[in-house]
Amino acid sequence: AALWRHTQGAGETGDQEGIPGEAGETGVWRGGASMFMRACRDKKRKVFVCDSFEGLPFDPREPAYVKMDYLKVSLPDVRKNFEMYGQTENVEFIKGWFEDTLDKLPSSQFSIIRLDGDMYSSTMVALNALYPKLSLGGFCIIDDYILPECAKAVTEFRATHRIEEVIVDIDKQGVYWRKTKAVTVK
């Protein structure tokens, strides 16, 4: 609940402060956090809902939970959830593996990126693709920071790019920080 309240706060703060850009979530499961983000933001701002909609990609370096079927929720099921709660306005569903889709998102700027990819590789791909497009003052929310693989990706990315903004704990599971310096990723 705290992570969702923070997502709401990030959306409302971004709108109030006029932080430019769209919102994007990577790894949406059933779509709840993305729907909540849509409901809390100016409807003129797009929300990108990015997922394979087939579960997590297999990677032998990742823990066994990546093979769990409960993480597989189809795009039609997620879309139906958005429709059921009336949160379809200015939402774009992006189906595919992050390494194949995130670089191609039709947005040059984000005010919120919410990363929920569980794995080291998914987190790193999302940070590399989206963090350079995060506006100054924008929010980077990491849902699965409690997972060692996710935390490792965040720590390495921040060290590589000399990101020094304070990481704020949300609920002993997720974290966020606000971007204050431009970052270029090669």
Backbone as JSON, one array per atom type, in Angstrom:
{
  "sequence": "AALWRHTQGAGETGDQEGIPGEAGETGVWRGGASMFMRACRDKKRKVFVCDSFEGLPFDPREPAYVKMDYLKVSLPDVRKNFEMYGQTENVEFIKGWFEDTLDKLPSSQFSIIRLDGDMYSSTMVALNALYPKLSLGGFCIIDDYILPECAKAVTEFRATHRIEEVIVDIDKQGVYWRKTKAVTVK",
  "N": [[0.82, -1.2, 0.0], [1.97, 1.24, 0.75], [3.81, 1.66, -1.28], [2.15, 2.06, -3.47], [0.81, 4.36, -2.61], [2.93, 6.08, -2.71], [3.44, 6.09, -5.44], [1.14, 7.38, -6.28], [1.61, 9.88, -5.04], [3.93, 10.66, -6.43], [2.94, 10.97, -9.03], [1.02, 13.01, -8.67], [2.65, 15.06, -7.63], [4.43, 15.43, -9.78], [2.64, 16.42, -11.7], [1.72, 18.79, -10.41], [4.11, 20.23, -10.12], [4.81, 20.54, -12.71], [6.57, 18.85, -14.05], [8.06, 17.73, -16.92], [6.95, 15.16, -19.2], [6.03, 11.69, -19.76], [4.59, 8.79, -18.11], [5.9, 5.64, -17.15], [5.7, 2.14, -16.69], [7.56, -0.74, -16.05], [7.15, -4.09, -16.2], [4.34, -5.23, -15.22], [2.54, -7.05, -14.19], [-0.6, -7.75, -13.19], [-1.48, -5.25, -13.69], [-2.22, -3.38, -11.75], [-0.67, -1.3, -10.38], [-0.01, 0.34, -12.53], [-2.55, 1.1, -13.41], [-3.35, 2.54, -11.18], [-1.46, 4.58, -11.28], [-2.27, 5.77, -13.67], [-4.81, 6.71, -12.9], [-4.14, 8.7, -11.09], [-2.9, 10.76, -12.42], [-2.66, 13.59, -14.64], [-4.84, 13.35, -17.29], [-4.02, 14.01, -19.82], [-1.45, 13.24, -20.0], [0.48, 10.56, -21.12], [0.5, 7.08, -20.24], [2.7, 4.48, -20.23], [2.53, 1.03, -20.45], [4.42, -1.52, -19.89], [5.39, -4.76, -20.67], [6.18, -8.26, -21.01], [4.01, -9.82, -20.97], [4.01, -12.46, -20.76], [5.24, -13.54, -18.63], [8.38, -13.79, -16.82], [11.56, -13.48, -18.5], [13.56, -16.35, -19.23], [16.53, -16.85, -17.5], [19.44, -18.32, -16.71], [21.11, -17.35, -14.72], [19.56, -16.09, -12.93], [17.35, -16.26, -10.01], [15.21, -19.09, -9.08], [12.53, -18.27, -8.96], [11.87, -16.9, -11.24], [10.73, -18.58, -13.0], [8.14, -19.05, -12.27], [4.75, -19.61, -12.87], [2.68, -17.9, -12.02], [3.37, -15.32, -12.53], [2.77, -14.86, -15.12], [0.64, -13.06, -16.96], [-1.73, -12.4, -19.31], [-1.84, -10.03, -22.06], [-4.52, -9.43, -23.0], [-5.93, -9.97, -20.59], [-4.83, -8.08, -18.8], [-5.49, -5.71, -20.11], [-8.28, -5.91, -19.94], [-8.59, -5.55, -17.18], [-7.85, -2.83, -16.94], [-9.95, -1.7, -18.42], [-12.14, -2.48, -16.85], [-11.85, -0.86, -14.61], [-12.04, 1.63, -15.69], [-9.78, 2.97, -16.72], [-8.48, 3.57, -19.2], [-7.86, 5.72, -20.79], [-5.52, 7.41, -22.72], [-3.51, 5.46, -22.45], [-0.91, 3.3, -23.26], [-0.18, 0.12, -24.3], [2.67, -1.86, -24.24], [3.95, -4.57, -25.64], [6.31, -7.1, -25.14], [9.74, -8.24, -24.74], [11.86, -6.43, -22.57], [14.39, -5.63, -23.57], [13.89, -5.54, -26.24], [11.93, -3.62, -26.62], [11.92, -1.26, -24.97], [13.81, 0.71, -25.72], [12.58, 1.71, -27.91], [10.31, 3.1, -27.24], [7.74, 5.46, -27.86], [8.38, 8.06, -26.72], [10.17, 10.83, -25.6], [10.66, 11.76, -23.14], [10.2, 11.32, -19.64], [8.32, 11.66, -16.64], [7.91, 10.03, -14.56], [9.29, 6.91, -13.85], [8.6, 3.63, -13.24], [9.86, 0.8, -12.03], [9.53, -2.6, -12.17], [10.7, -5.14, -12.58], [11.79, -7.33, -11.33], [14.16, -8.93, -11.79], [17.81, -8.89, -12.14], [18.74, -8.44, -14.81], [16.41, -7.44, -16.13], [15.91, -5.13, -14.65], [18.26, -3.67, -15.09], [18.23, -3.33, -17.9], [15.92, -1.75, -18.15], [16.65, 0.55, -16.65], [18.85, 1.48, -18.18], [17.56, 2.08, -20.6], [15.47, 3.89, -19.93], [16.14, 5.72, -17.84], [17.9, 7.83, -18.78], [16.01, 9.36, -20.12], [14.43, 10.35, -18.15], [13.05, 13.15, -16.71], [14.56, 16.04, -15.17], [13.94, 16.29, -11.75], [12.11, 14.32, -11.93], [10.69, 11.12, -10.97], [12.18, 8.09, -10.0], [11.13, 5.02, -9.42], [11.64, 2.07, -7.73], [10.37, -0.97, -7.56], [11.07, -3.56, -6.61], [13.3, -3.51, -4.87], [14.02, -4.88, -2.63], [14.75, -7.39, -3.47], [17.71, -9.14, -3.98], [19.0, -9.29, -6.54], [17.81, -7.27, -8.05], [18.43, -5.01, -6.47], [21.2, -5.07, -6.74], [21.52, -4.46, -9.48], [20.52, -1.83, -9.51], [22.34, -0.56, -7.75], [24.78, -0.92, -9.15], [24.2, 0.46, -11.57], [23.76, 3.07, -10.63], [26.31, 3.61, -9.51], [27.99, 3.42, -11.77], [27.08, 5.59, -13.27], [27.42, 7.68, -11.62], [25.36, 8.53, -9.91], [24.03, 10.25, -7.33], [21.84, 10.94, -5.83], [19.78, 10.7, -2.96], [18.58, 7.58, -1.93], [15.35, 6.76, -1.14], [13.63, 4.89, 1.2], [10.6, 3.16, 0.8], [8.78, 1.17, 1.73], [10.19, -0.86, 2.97], [10.55, -2.57, 0.95], [10.32, -1.43, -1.61], [11.86, 1.42, -3.26], [12.7, 4.9, -3.94], [14.0, 7.67, -5.84], [14.57, 11.11, -6.65], [15.43, 12.55, -9.69], [18.2, 14.64, -10.16], [20.34, 15.33, -11.72], [21.54, 15.31, -15.06], [21.95, 12.33, -17.02], [23.85, 10.38, -19.16], [23.63, 7.52, -21.11], [25.46, 5.03, -22.64]],
  "CA": [[0.0, 0.0, 0.0], [2.83, 2.43, 0.8], [4.4, 1.84, -2.6], [1.11, 2.64, -4.33], [0.6, 5.75, -2.18], [4.04, 6.88, -3.23], [3.19, 6.24, -6.87], [0.15, 8.46, -6.36], [2.29, 11.13, -4.7], [4.84, 11.02, -7.52], [2.12, 11.46, -10.14], [0.43, 14.3, -8.31], [3.75, 16.04, -7.52], [4.88, 15.71, -11.14], [1.65, 17.3, -12.34], [1.71, 20.09, -9.73], [5.37, 20.94, -10.38], [4.99, 20.68, -14.15], [7.72, 18.06, -14.53], [7.64, 17.23, -18.24], [7.12, 13.76, -19.58], [5.01, 10.67, -19.57], [4.87, 7.82, -17.05], [6.07, 4.3, -17.67], [5.99, 1.05, -15.77], [8.12, -1.94, -16.66], [6.76, -5.22, -15.37], [3.06, -4.72, -14.7], [1.78, -8.18, -13.68], [-2.03, -7.63, -13.52], [-1.73, -3.87, -14.09], [-2.73, -2.55, -10.66], [0.1, -0.06, -10.14], [-0.14, 1.19, -13.73], [-3.9, 1.68, -13.36], [-3.33, 3.54, -10.12], [-0.69, 5.7, -11.81], [-3.15, 6.44, -14.65], [-5.89, 7.39, -12.19], [-3.61, 9.81, -10.29], [-2.18, 11.71, -13.25], [-3.37, 14.36, -15.65], [-5.21, 12.42, -18.38], [-3.31, 14.39, -21.04], [-0.15, 12.57, -19.99], [0.4, 9.14, -21.48], [1.08, 6.06, -19.36], [3.16, 3.31, -20.96], [2.4, -0.2, -19.68], [5.41, -2.34, -20.61], [5.54, -6.1, -20.12], [6.14, -9.33, -22.01], [2.7, -10.43, -20.81], [4.28, -13.91, -20.85], [6.09, -13.88, -17.48], [9.76, -13.31, -16.87], [12.42, -14.24, -19.42], [14.44, -17.32, -18.56], [17.94, -16.51, -17.41], [19.97, -19.27, -15.73], [21.8, -16.64, -13.64], [18.55, -15.53, -12.02], [16.78, -17.27, -9.11], [14.17, -19.99, -9.6], [11.19, -17.68, -9.03], [11.57, -16.36, -12.56], [10.01, -19.6, -13.78], [6.82, -19.25, -11.69], [3.67, -19.29, -13.8], [1.75, -16.87, -11.56], [3.81, -14.04, -13.07], [2.29, -14.78, -16.5], [-0.71, -12.52, -17.13], [-1.79, -12.03, -20.73], [-2.22, -8.66, -22.41], [-5.98, -9.25, -22.94], [-6.37, -9.94, -19.19], [-4.44, -6.79, -18.22], [-6.32, -4.69, -20.77], [-9.61, -6.05, -19.35], [-8.53, -4.91, -15.86], [-7.88, -1.38, -17.16], [-11.31, -1.37, -18.84], [-13.05, -2.68, -15.72], [-11.71, 0.27, -13.7], [-12.18, 2.87, -16.44], [-8.47, 3.64, -16.77], [-7.9, 3.29, -20.53], [-7.55, 6.95, -21.5], [-4.12, 7.76, -22.94], [-2.67, 4.35, -22.0], [-0.37, 2.52, -24.38], [0.38, -1.16, -23.88], [3.86, -2.22, -25.01], [4.18, -5.99, -25.42], [7.59, -7.64, -25.59], [10.85, -8.24, -23.78], [12.34, -5.06, -22.38], [15.53, -5.31, -24.45], [13.37, -5.36, -27.6], [10.88, -2.62, -26.71], [12.05, -0.01, -24.2], [14.55, 1.72, -26.5], [11.73, 2.19, -29.01], [9.09, 3.76, -26.76], [7.54, 6.73, -28.56], [8.42, 9.2, -25.82], [11.55, 11.27, -25.36], [10.75, 12.28, -21.78], [9.35, 10.72, -18.62], [8.34, 12.3, -15.33], [7.94, 8.9, -13.63], [9.53, 5.55, -14.31], [8.35, 2.69, -12.15], [10.47, -0.42, -12.51], [9.08, -3.77, -11.42], [11.13, -6.26, -13.41], [12.21, -8.4, -10.43], [15.47, -9.52, -12.07], [18.95, -8.01, -12.43], [18.77, -8.06, -16.23], [15.25, -6.61, -16.45], [16.1, -3.83, -14.0], [19.36, -2.96, -15.77], [17.76, -2.93, -19.23], [14.98, -0.64, -17.98], [17.4, 1.74, -16.24], [19.63, 1.96, -19.33], [16.68, 2.62, -21.64], [14.53, 4.93, -19.51], [16.66, 6.74, -16.92], [18.35, 9.03, -19.48], [14.84, 10.13, -20.56], [13.73, 10.85, -16.98], [13.23, 14.6, -16.56], [15.05, 16.52, -13.88], [12.83, 16.36, -10.82], [11.29, 13.13, -12.11], [10.78, 10.06, -9.97], [12.57, 6.72, -10.37], [10.59, 4.15, -8.38], [12.11, 0.69, -7.9], [9.42, -1.77, -6.79], [11.63, -4.8, -6.05], [14.63, -3.26, -4.32], [14.27, -5.89, -1.6], [15.34, -8.55, -4.12], [19.15, -8.87, -4.14], [19.39, -9.09, -7.94], [17.32, -5.95, -8.43], [19.25, -4.03, -5.74], [22.53, -5.09, -7.35], [21.44, -3.71, -10.74], [20.37, -0.41, -9.17], [23.61, -0.11, -7.18], [25.77, -0.84, -10.23], [23.82, 1.53, -12.48], [24.01, 4.35, -9.95], [27.75, 3.8, -9.39], [28.53, 3.65, -13.11], [26.67, 6.9, -13.77], [27.66, 8.65, -10.54], [24.07, 9.03, -9.41], [24.23, 10.41, -5.9], [20.61, 11.29, -5.15], [19.49, 9.82, -1.84], [17.55, 6.57, -2.12], [14.38, 6.84, -0.05], [12.88, 3.66, 1.42], [9.16, 3.36, 0.79], [8.05, 0.2, 2.55], [11.13, -1.97, 3.22], [10.53, -3.41, -0.24], [10.59, -0.56, -2.74], [12.56, 2.68, -3.0], [12.65, 5.87, -5.02], [14.77, 8.9, -5.74], [14.23, 12.1, -7.67], [16.6, 12.85, -10.51], [18.64, 16.03, -10.09], [21.43, 15.56, -12.68], [21.41, 14.59, -16.33], [22.74, 11.11, -17.16], [23.93, 9.84, -20.51], [23.95, 6.1, -21.12], [25.97, 4.62, -23.97]],
  "C": [[0.86, 1.26, 0.0], [3.45, 2.71, -0.56], [3.39, 2.46, -3.56], [0.83, 4.07, -3.93], [1.72, 6.63, -2.69], [3.9, 7.1, -4.73], [2.17, 7.35, -7.1], [0.82, 9.8, -6.1], [3.22, 11.6, -5.8], [4.06, 11.59, -8.69], [1.56, 12.83, -9.86], [1.51, 15.39, -8.22], [4.25, 16.42, -8.91], [3.94, 16.64, -11.88], [1.7, 18.69, -11.73], [2.96, 20.9, -10.04], [5.65, 21.11, -11.87], [6.21, 19.95, -14.68], [7.32, 17.43, -15.86], [7.82, 15.73, -18.4], [5.95, 12.88, -19.21], [5.36, 9.83, -18.34], [5.02, 6.46, -17.7], [6.33, 3.31, -16.56], [6.51, -0.12, -16.57], [7.88, -3.11, -15.71], [5.47, -4.88, -14.65], [2.19, -5.8, -14.06], [0.32, -8.05, -14.09], [-2.43, -6.19, -13.86], [-2.12, -2.92, -12.98], [-1.98, -1.25, -10.46], [0.0, 0.88, -11.33], [-1.52, 1.84, -13.78], [-3.96, 2.79, -12.33], [-2.59, 4.79, -10.59], [-1.54, 6.48, -12.82], [-4.22, 7.28, -13.93], [-5.42, 8.65, -11.47], [-2.94, 10.9, -11.11], [-3.12, 12.46, -14.17], [-3.62, 13.43, -16.85], [-4.56, 12.8, -19.71], [-1.96, 13.71, -21.13], [-0.34, 11.07, -20.23], [1.03, 8.29, -20.38], [1.42, 4.86, -20.24], [3.16, 2.11, -20.03], [3.22, -1.26, -20.41], [5.61, -3.69, -19.93], [5.62, -7.09, -21.28], [4.73, -9.91, -22.08], [2.79, -11.94, -21.0], [5.1, -14.37, -19.65], [7.48, -13.33, -17.67], [10.59, -14.12, -17.86], [13.29, -15.22, -18.64], [15.87, -16.82, -18.63], [18.53, -17.41, -16.34], [20.71, -18.6, -14.57], [20.83, -16.1, -12.6], [17.96, -16.64, -11.14], [15.59, -18.01, -9.72], [12.81, -19.31, -9.75], [10.87, -17.11, -10.4], [10.78, -17.34, -13.42], [8.56, -19.77, -13.3], [5.72, -18.76, -12.64], [2.76, -18.17, -13.33], [2.15, -15.48, -12.04], [3.36, -13.84, -14.52], [0.84, -14.29, -16.52], [-0.77, -11.95, -18.54], [-2.19, -10.57, -20.92], [-3.74, -8.5, -22.42], [-6.51, -9.19, -21.49], [-6.03, -8.6, -18.54], [-5.29, -5.67, -18.81], [-7.75, -4.72, -20.19], [-9.65, -5.4, -17.96], [-8.59, -3.39, -15.99], [-9.29, -0.93, -17.54], [-12.29, -1.45, -17.68], [-13.02, -1.48, -14.76], [-11.72, 1.63, -14.41], [-10.9, 3.67, -16.56], [-7.77, 3.41, -18.11], [-7.45, 4.55, -21.26], [-6.05, 7.23, -21.52], [-3.15, 6.73, -22.33], [-2.2, 3.61, -23.24], [0.29, 1.27, -23.83], [1.52, -1.52, -24.82], [4.2, -3.67, -24.68], [5.54, -6.4, -25.98], [8.62, -7.6, -24.48], [11.45, -6.84, -23.73], [13.47, -4.7, -23.34], [15.08, -5.09, -25.9], [12.43, -4.17, -27.73], [11.21, -1.27, -26.08], [12.81, 1.08, -24.94], [13.67, 2.38, -27.56], [10.45, 2.89, -28.53], [8.95, 5.12, -27.41], [7.4, 7.91, -27.6], [9.88, 9.55, -25.57], [11.74, 11.72, -23.92], [9.74, 11.6, -20.86], [9.43, 11.56, -17.35], [8.34, 11.24, -14.23], [8.34, 7.65, -14.41], [9.39, 4.65, -13.09], [8.79, 1.32, -12.64], [10.13, -1.58, -11.59], [9.43, -5.03, -12.21], [11.69, -7.43, -12.64], [13.68, -8.81, -10.59], [16.56, -8.46, -12.27], [18.86, -7.51, -13.87], [17.61, -7.14, -16.59], [15.39, -5.21, -15.87], [17.16, -3.03, -14.74], [18.93, -2.49, -17.15], [16.83, -1.72, -19.11], [15.7, 0.64, -17.56], [18.17, 2.32, -17.43], [18.75, 2.63, -20.37], [15.92, 3.86, -21.19], [15.14, 6.03, -18.64], [17.2, 7.97, -17.65], [17.2, 9.92, -19.95], [14.03, 10.68, -19.39], [14.06, 12.32, -16.79], [13.87, 14.92, -15.21], [13.86, 16.77, -12.98], [11.92, 15.16, -10.91], [11.61, 12.06, -11.09], [11.2, 8.74, -10.61], [12.15, 5.84, -9.2], [11.03, 2.72, -8.7], [11.27, -0.19, -6.98], [10.11, -2.89, -6.01], [13.02, -4.65, -5.46], [15.0, -4.26, -3.23], [14.93, -7.14, -2.19], [16.81, -8.27, -4.42], [19.58, -8.59, -5.57], [18.98, -7.71, -8.43], [18.17, -4.87, -7.77], [20.66, -3.94, -6.34], [22.54, -4.28, -8.65], [21.36, -2.21, -10.46], [21.69, 0.15, -8.65], [24.67, 0.06, -8.26], [25.46, 0.3, -11.19], [24.14, 2.89, -11.87], [25.51, 4.62, -9.83], [28.37, 4.13, -10.74], [28.26, 5.07, -13.59], [26.76, 8.0, -12.72], [26.36, 9.33, -10.08], [24.16, 9.06, -7.89], [22.97, 10.81, -5.14], [20.31, 10.25, -4.07], [18.36, 8.86, -2.22], [16.64, 6.61, -0.89], [13.61, 5.52, 0.02], [11.39, 3.98, 1.45], [8.48, 2.44, 1.81], [8.89, -1.03, 2.87], [11.19, -2.94, 2.04], [10.91, -2.59, -1.47], [11.25, 0.73, -2.29], [12.29, 3.65, -4.15], [13.74, 6.92, -4.79], [14.28, 9.83, -6.84], [15.51, 12.49, -8.4], [16.93, 14.34, -10.44], [19.74, 16.36, -11.08], [21.19, 14.74, -13.94], [22.37, 13.41, -16.37], [22.69, 10.7, -18.62], [24.35, 8.39, -20.43], [24.36, 5.74, -22.54], [25.49, 3.25, -24.32]]
}
